[in-house]
Amino acid sequence: MAVIRRIEPRDVEGVAACMVACKGSMFGGVTGMRLWRAMAGDAAKGQLLCCVAVEDEKIVAACIAASRHFHWAFLLRHPVLSAEILWHRLKEKFGSKEPVQTDRTGPLPEEIFKYVSREKPPMTWNHCPGADRALFTGTLHEYRGRHIAAGLKQAMARESERPLVGRISAYNVISVRSNHAGGWKMWLDGDSNVVAIKYPDRGAQTSAETNTQVAAAQPNVK
Ligand SMILES: CC(C)(COP(=O)(O)OP(=O)(O)OC[C@H]1O[C@@H](n2cnc3c(N)ncnc32)[C@H](O)[C@@H]1OP(=O)(O)O)[C@@H](O)C(=O)NCCC(=O)NCCS
């Protein structure tokens, strides 16, 4: 059974490995251990919000969120990484373009509209004053489908002091289902994205958490 709790310093390597294995990327496509070690390290120091799922002392899933303005402070704290990110962005902008292979085209999967409203969202990814952004959630492949990510989403809402706003591809049906199971509300955000919103929630337990043992709440990130 997975235990869900706030990240601790001993979790940094495991979180980084989990995020890389789940193909987590930031800053327009940057990935790798160095990036995620820095993100997880900052989270362990309380500069970002991160909850982890631990099973048999292994990090099997993690969810990370940050203030909408965290990028600048992050880049200043990690100058070598910043140079790599800049290099990546320059290559993206001026390098030769490989055709992007994606199956994320065509009509949106009808299933998402069981969970996603077509109404105007109260906030969007680009306009979410006073909210933090949920940046990435990943569950290791062999642990998927057990509502671990849903439990993490619920735990994030309990640990956060501000509303949380996430953006996911509208083609990522599993992530939409997981957000729903974690109690997040969803709206379309543009043509092919979904905005998922959750307000801080100290008490509620969803069915998502009945499958995971949730560690006692830790103090909130300042
Ligand atoms: C999206 C992701 C985090 C979900 O993790 P998870 O722990 O498996 O998710 P959960 O078990 O909480 O819930 C997912 C829902 O999809 C279902 N599901 C999960 N994996 C599935 C699979 N392989 N096939 C079919 N359904 C699946 C679950 O049963 C659940 O649906 P339900 O509530 O109707 O039962 C995981 O698939 C992942 O890491 N993907 C790669 C990274 C990613 O896309 N992240 C999301 C964007 S930030």
The ligand as an SDF file (V2000), in Angstrom:
LIG
                    3D

 48 50  0  0  0  0  0  0  0  0999 V2000
   -1.5380   10.3090  -15.5270 C   0  0  0  0  0  0  0  0  0  0  0  0
   -0.9040    9.4400  -14.4470 C   0  0  0  0  0  0  0  0  0  0  0  0
   -0.1800   10.3600  -13.4480 C   0  0  0  0  0  0  0  0  0  0  0  0
   -2.0370    8.6910  -13.7230 C   0  0  0  0  0  0  0  0  0  0  0  0
   -1.4660    7.9580  -12.6610 O   0  0  0  0  0  0  0  0  0  0  0  0
   -2.2610    6.7910  -11.9280 P   0  0  0  0  0  0  0  0  0  0  0  0
   -1.6890    6.6930  -10.5430 O   0  0  0  0  0  0  0  0  0  0  0  0
   -2.2910    5.5730  -12.7410 O   0  0  0  0  0  0  0  0  0  0  0  0
   -3.7250    7.4080  -11.9090 O   0  0  0  0  0  0  0  0  0  0  0  0
   -4.9580    6.9380  -11.0500 P   0  0  0  0  0  0  0  0  0  0  0  0
   -4.8630    5.4840  -10.7750 O   0  0  0  0  0  0  0  0  0  0  0  0
   -5.1310    7.8990   -9.9330 O   0  0  0  0  0  0  0  0  0  0  0  0
   -6.2570    7.2130  -11.9510 O   0  0  0  0  0  0  0  0  0  0  0  0
   -6.3150    7.1660  -13.2440 C   0  0  0  0  0  0  0  0  0  0  0  0
   -7.6710    6.7800  -13.7610 C   0  0  0  0  0  0  0  0  0  0  0  0
   -7.3720    6.1700  -14.9960 O   0  0  0  0  0  0  0  0  0  0  0  0
   -7.4430    4.7610  -14.8390 C   0  0  0  0  0  0  0  0  0  0  0  0
   -6.1790    4.2380  -15.3670 N   0  0  0  0  0  0  0  0  0  0  0  0
   -4.9490    4.4200  -14.8990 C   0  0  0  0  0  0  0  0  0  0  0  0
   -4.0530    3.7850  -15.6620 N   0  0  0  0  0  0  0  0  0  0  0  0
   -4.7720    3.2110  -16.6530 C   0  0  0  0  0  0  0  0  0  0  0  0
   -4.4310    2.4340  -17.7700 C   0  0  0  0  0  0  0  0  0  0  0  0
   -3.1600    2.1040  -18.0390 N   0  0  0  0  0  0  0  0  0  0  0  0
   -5.4200    2.0310  -18.5960 N   0  0  0  0  0  0  0  0  0  0  0  0
   -6.7000    2.3750  -18.3440 C   0  0  0  0  0  0  0  0  0  0  0  0
   -7.0760    3.1150  -17.2910 N   0  0  0  0  0  0  0  0  0  0  0  0
   -6.1330    3.5090  -16.4560 C   0  0  0  0  0  0  0  0  0  0  0  0
   -7.6860    4.4810  -13.3780 C   0  0  0  0  0  0  0  0  0  0  0  0
   -8.4400    3.3100  -13.2050 O   0  0  0  0  0  0  0  0  0  0  0  0
   -8.4300    5.7300  -12.9710 C   0  0  0  0  0  0  0  0  0  0  0  0
   -9.7590    5.7530  -13.4830 O   0  0  0  0  0  0  0  0  0  0  0  0
  -11.0700    5.5300  -12.5870 P   0  0  0  0  0  0  0  0  0  0  0  0
  -11.0600    6.6120  -11.5180 O   0  0  0  0  0  0  0  0  0  0  0  0
  -12.1980    5.7100  -13.5390 O   0  0  0  0  0  0  0  0  0  0  0  0
  -10.9210    4.1690  -12.0130 O   0  0  0  0  0  0  0  0  0  0  0  0
    0.0770    8.3870  -15.0140 C   0  0  0  0  0  0  0  0  0  0  0  0
   -0.5920    7.6910  -16.0470 O   0  0  0  0  0  0  0  0  0  0  0  0
    1.3590    9.0040  -15.5700 C   0  0  0  0  0  0  0  0  0  0  0  0
    2.3400    9.1700  -14.8480 O   0  0  0  0  0  0  0  0  0  0  0  0
    1.3680    9.3300  -16.8730 N   0  0  0  0  0  0  0  0  0  0  0  0
    2.5330    9.9540  -17.5020 C   0  0  0  0  0  0  0  0  0  0  0  0
    2.7010   11.4000  -17.0840 C   0  0  0  0  0  0  0  0  0  0  0  0
    1.4330   12.2010  -17.3070 C   0  0  0  0  0  0  0  0  0  0  0  0
    0.7870   12.1220  -18.3390 O   0  0  0  0  0  0  0  0  0  0  0  0
    1.0940   13.0340  -16.2970 N   0  0  0  0  0  0  0  0  0  0  0  0
   -0.1290   13.8220  -16.3320 C   0  0  0  0  0  0  0  0  0  0  0  0
    0.0870   15.1780  -16.8600 C   0  0  0  0  0  0  0  0  0  0  0  0
    0.9140   16.2100  -15.7020 S   0  0  0  0  0  0  0  0  0  0  0  0
  1  2  1  0
  2  3  1  0
  2  4  1  0
  2 36  1  0
  4  5  1  0
  5  6  1  0
  6  7  2  0
  6  8  1  0
  6  9  1  0
  9 10  1  0
 10 11  2  0
 10 12  1  0
 10 13  1  0
 13 14  1  0
 14 15  1  0
 15 16  1  0
 15 30  1  0
 16 17  1  0
 17 18  1  0
 17 28  1  0
 18 19  1  0
 18 27  1  0
 19 20  2  0
 20 21  1  0
 21 22  1  0
 21 27  2  0
 22 23  1  0
 22 24  2  0
 24 25  1  0
 25 26  2  0
 26 27  1  0
 28 29  1  0
 28 30  1  0
 30 31  1  0
 31 32  1  0
 32 33  2  0
 32 34  1  0
 32 35  1  0
 36 37  1  0
 36 38  1  0
 38 39  2  0
 38 40  1  0
 40 41  1  0
 41 42  1  0
 42 43  1  0
 43 44  2  0
 43 45  1  0
 45 46  1  0
 46 47  1  0
 47 48  1  0
M  END
$$$$
